[in-house]
Amino acid sequence: MPRFSVPILALCLFAVTFAVNLQAPLYPAYVASSGLGAMAATVAFAAYVAGLMPTLIFFGGLSDRIGRKVPLVCALLLSGGATLLLALSPGWVQLVIARVLLGAGTGLATTSGTAYMTELMGEARAKQAALMVTSATSLGFGGGALATGLSLMAQGPSFAPASFWLLLLAVPVLVLASLSLPRAWVPRHVSMLRLPVFPAGSAPYGIAMGLSWASTGMTIAVVPLLLDRHGLGAWSGPVIFLALFVGFLCQPLARRMSNPRALRLGLCLIPLGFAGLLSGAALQSIPLILLGTALTSASSYGFTYLSSLSEVSMLAPESRARATAGLFVYAYCGFSIPVIAAGGLADRIGLVQAMGVFFVAQLACLAALVIAGRGRRKRLARVAA
């Protein structure tokens, strides 16, 4: 079994994150059935964070106490339960409930899974372990949306596409497989409630994650609505998959770079990606939307994601699960808060205009981060001198 431990863990992480965006291509249909506007879609999308944030804040280090496998199994069951709820009883309220469950599952899986992967592969391969986690989760986040998009193209409109049942068949198999994984951690007699930690030097990586994932959040929550309004709803799944898959393709390159250098490249790609996305939305141009989405993905799930997870993992080797939780607190604040705000604006001034306001705010935050970074480097240089 040890030979298959890493692939099994990677498959479990893939399945949990695969479930997260399974319903994304159906957002317009859920909103239409509820009779609500764009704000409803963004609230349902961000309900994911309502489940994830408390999990990260209070249970991010739970696996230090009870082991890595129990949180992983719980995450798989939550993902399966949320998907089953939507398959049997589709609706906006059920979507909100399912997204909360999916958020809790993701919080448990990413924190325990990151620490577990490093323990299985060995401390000397910590950066490679981070690559395995980012690869599995990036493919999962994007693969769910693509699978549903393809299912809808093949079988026609449905609130219970084949992709839902594929996940539901895989969950019990993966639960049994995960229970057979070896025990690689040393149990610690610590509190059941384990708050995140934010290691010194991790803030730039966390803020960068928040800014880049904000673009991805806008892509997943808002772009399907925009495409549907222009009769291009069939493109939602491929666009969301692209929003994550290109990042996966960039991760081997990011691994060969130093973490600070990969982070700088990721920061440069953030405004370029969203500028392409905004231009495509304004001009109703699929090629521009795809280009912007690809650049955003390269930053969000490529250079920024891998460099941040790798750096934070190395900054806190004794509290890796809690440090991962701290990093994802940054990431998911960016992933959710701007999306909710944009959804509210979209109902008042229009989707494209709301995206424009988001872009201006994003540029201001990036400029502030760059200025703060330069000031910090100057202070360190003076201290060294």
N, C-alpha and C positions, 0 to 999 in steps of 0.2 A: 504493500500500500504506500510506503513513503515515496516510491517513484512516481506515483500518480497524485500525490498530495497537492502539489502546486497547481496542476491542471484542474483538479476538482475544485479547489478554492477559487481559482480564476473563473470557472464556470458558475459557481454560486454567486460571485460578485456580478458576473455578467447577467445572470437571471434576475437578480434583484433590481438592477438598473434598467434592464430590458423592460420590466413592467412599468417603470416610471413614465415613459412617454408612449406607451402602447395606445393610449386614448387620444393623443395629441391631434391626429388627423380628423378626429370626430368632434373637436371643440365647436366648430360652426354648427354641427347638427345638435349638440347638446344645448347650445345657446338658443338656437331656433326653437327647439322644443320647449324651452323655458319661457320664451317670449321676452327675454332680457337682452341688453345690449353688450357692447364690448367689455364693459366693466365686469359683467358676469363671468366672461371667459377668463379674464385676468385674475379675478378673485378665486375662481376654481383652480386655476393654475398655481396661484400662490398659496392655496390651502396646503399644498405639499410642504411648504416651509413651516406651517403651523404645526405639523406633525414632526418635522425634522428638527427644528430649533430646540424645543424642550428636550428632545432626545440627545442632541449634541451637548447642550448645556448641563443637563443633570445626569446623563447616563453615558457620556462620551468615553469615560474610563471604566465603565461597568465590567468590561471583559477582563480588566486587571484583577477583579475580585472573583468572578464566577467562571472565568475561562473564555476562550475565543469562540468555542463551538455553539454555545447556547444562544448568544446574540445573533450568530449567523443563521441558525435554524429559525429563530423568531422572525428574522428579516425575510426569509423565504416564505414563511407561513403568512406574514402580513401582506407580502406582494401577491401571493396566490389568492388570499381572501379578498383583497381590494379588486383584483381582476374578476373574480367570480361574482362579486356584488354588481359590477358594471355589466357583466354578461347577462345576468339573470334579471336585473332591475335597472335598466338604463334611465338616466335623468340627471338634471343639474345638481340636485341635492345629493344624490348618490355619488356623483362625480366629486363633489367637495369632500364627502366622507372618505371616498377611496383615495383621494390625493393626500389626506391627512395620514391614512394608514401607510401609504407608499413613502411618505416623508419619514415616518418613524422607522420603517424598515431600512431605508437608505442610511439613516443616521447610525443604526446598529451595525449594518454591514460594512460601511466604509471605515469606521473607527476600529472595530475588532479585526476586520479583514486586512487593513494596512499593517497593523502590528503582527498579526498572524503570518502574513506572507513573509515578513522579514525574519520572523522566528523560524519558519520552515526553510528559508533559503540561506539563512546565516547572516550575521551582522556585517561580515565583509562584503556582502552583496546587497547592501541596503538600497543602493540606487537602482540596481536591477529589479529588486523587489518592488520599489516604487513604480518602475516602468510597467511591471506586470499588473499592478493595481490600476494604474491610469489607463492602460490598454484595455483591460477587461471592462472597466466602467465606461470608458468612452464608446466602445463598441456597443455596450448594452444600452446606454442612453440613446444612441442614434439608431440602433438596430430595431428597437421596439416600434418607433414611429415608421420606419421603412417597412417593417413586416405588416403593420396594419394598413399602410398605404397600398402595398401590393395586394393584400387580401381584399381590400375594397375594390381595387381595379379588376380583380379576377372574379369576385362573387357578387359585385354590385353593392348598393347601399345596405348597411347592416350595423346594428348596435352590438352585435356579437360576432365580429369577424374571426376567421380561422386563427389569426395570430393570438387571440385571447386563449383559445383552447389549446394551442401549442404550449403556451406558458403553463397552463393549468395541468397539462400532462407531465411537464418537466419537473414541476415543483416537488411532488412526492419522491421522485427518483433522486433529486439533488439533496433532499432532506436526509434520506437514508445514506447517500454517499458522504455527506458532510459529517454525519455521526460516526463514520468509520475513520475520519481523519485522525492522525496521531496527536497526542497531547504534547505541544511544543513549548508551552509557557510554564512559568513558575508561579503558582498561586500566591497572591499577596493579601495579607489581612488588612485591608483598607476599607473605607466607608463604601456602602453601596452607592451612595450619591457621589459621583466623581465629576467635579466641575472641569471645564476645559482649562488648559494652560496655554499661555502665549509666550513662548521663549523669547529672550532678548534677541533682537535682530530679525524677528519674523514678521514684523508689521508691514514692511514694504511688499513682501510676498503676499500677505493676506489681503492688503488693499488692492494690489494688482489683480488678484483672483476675483475680488468683488467687482472690479470695473470690467474685467473681461467677461465674467459670467453674466453680468447685466446685459451685455449684448446678446449672449446666447438665450437668456430668458426672454428678451424681446423677440428674438427669432422664433422661438417655440410657441410663445403665447399669442403674439400679434400677427405674425406673417400668415398663419393659416386663415385668419379672418380676412386679411387683405386679399389673399389669393382667391378665397371663396367669393368675395364681392365682385371679382373680375372674371368669374367663371373658370378659374384655374385651380380649383380646390384639389384636383388630382395630384397637383405638384407638392402638396403639403408634406406628405411622407418623405419623398426624396429630398426636399429642401431641409427638413429637420435632420435627416440622416447625414446630409452633407455638412450640416452645422456641427456635427460631432466627429464624423469619420475622417475628415481632412486633418483634424487635430491628432487623431490616432496615427495617421501616416507620418506626421511631423515628429512624433515622440522619439523614434530612434535617433534622429538628428539632434533633438534637444538633449538626449542622453549623452551625446558625445561632446556637448558644450558644457562649460562651467555654469553653475546655477545662476550667478549674477548676469552672465552674458545672455543666457536663454531668456531670463526675465526681461532684460532690456529689449530684446527682439520682440517678445510677446507684447510689450507695451507699445511699441511702434505699430504693430499690426492692429491694435484695438480701434483707433480712429479710422484707419484705412478701410477696415472691414465694414464698420457701420456706415461710413460714407457711401460705400457701394450699395449696401442694403437700402439706405434711405433714397439714393438716386433711383434704384430699381423700383422702389415702391412708388415714387413720385411719377416716374415715366412708364410705369406698368411694364417693365422690362424684365423678363425672366432671366436672361443672361447676366444682367447687372445684379439681380437678387442672388443668383447662384455665386457670382464672383465675391460679393460682399459677405455672403454666408461662409464661403470657403476661407476667406481671410480671417473672419471672426473665429472660425473653428480652429485655425492654425494657432491663434493666440490662446483662446479659452481652454481648449483640450489638448493642446500641443505644448508650446514653449512655456506658457505661464503655469499650466496645471502641473506638468512634470517637475519643473524647477522648484515650484513652491512646495509640493508634497515631499520631494527629495530633500530640500533644504530644512524644512521643519522637522522631518523625520530624523535628520542627523543632528539638529540642534537640541533635541530632547530624547535621547535614546532610552532613558529610564521611564519616560512618560509618553511613549509614542502614540498610544491611543488617544490620550487627552490632548496632546499637541495637535493631532490630526483633527480632533473635534474643534479646537480653537481655530484652525485654518478654515474649516468649512463654515464656521460661524461668519467669518468675513465673506466667504464665497456666496453663501446663500442669502445674506443681507443684500448683496448686490443682485443676486438672482431674482429676488422677489419684490423688494420695495419699489424700485423703479418701474417694474412691470405693472404693479397695482396703480401707481401714480399715472402711468401712461394710459392705462385702461380708463381711468376716470376722466382724463383729458380727452381721450378719443371720443367719448360720448358727447363732449361739449364742442370740440373744435375739429374733430376728424382724426383718423388714424395716422395719415402722413404727417399732419401738423404736430400731433403728439410725439411722433418719432423724431421730428425736428427739434422739439424742445428737449427731448432726452439727449440728443446728440450734443447740443450746446452744453448741457449740464455735464455730460461725460467729458467733453473737452476741458471744461473748467477743472474738474477733478483730476484729470491727467496732468494738467499744467501744475496744479498745486503739488501733486506727488513728485513730479520731476524737480520742482524748485526745492521742496523739502529734502529730497535726496542729495541735491548739490550742496545745500547748506550743511547737511550731516557730514558729507565727505570733507568739506572745508574745515569743519570743526575737528574732525579726526586728524586731518593733516597738521593743524596747528598744535594739537596735543602731541603728535608724534615728533614734531620739530622741537 
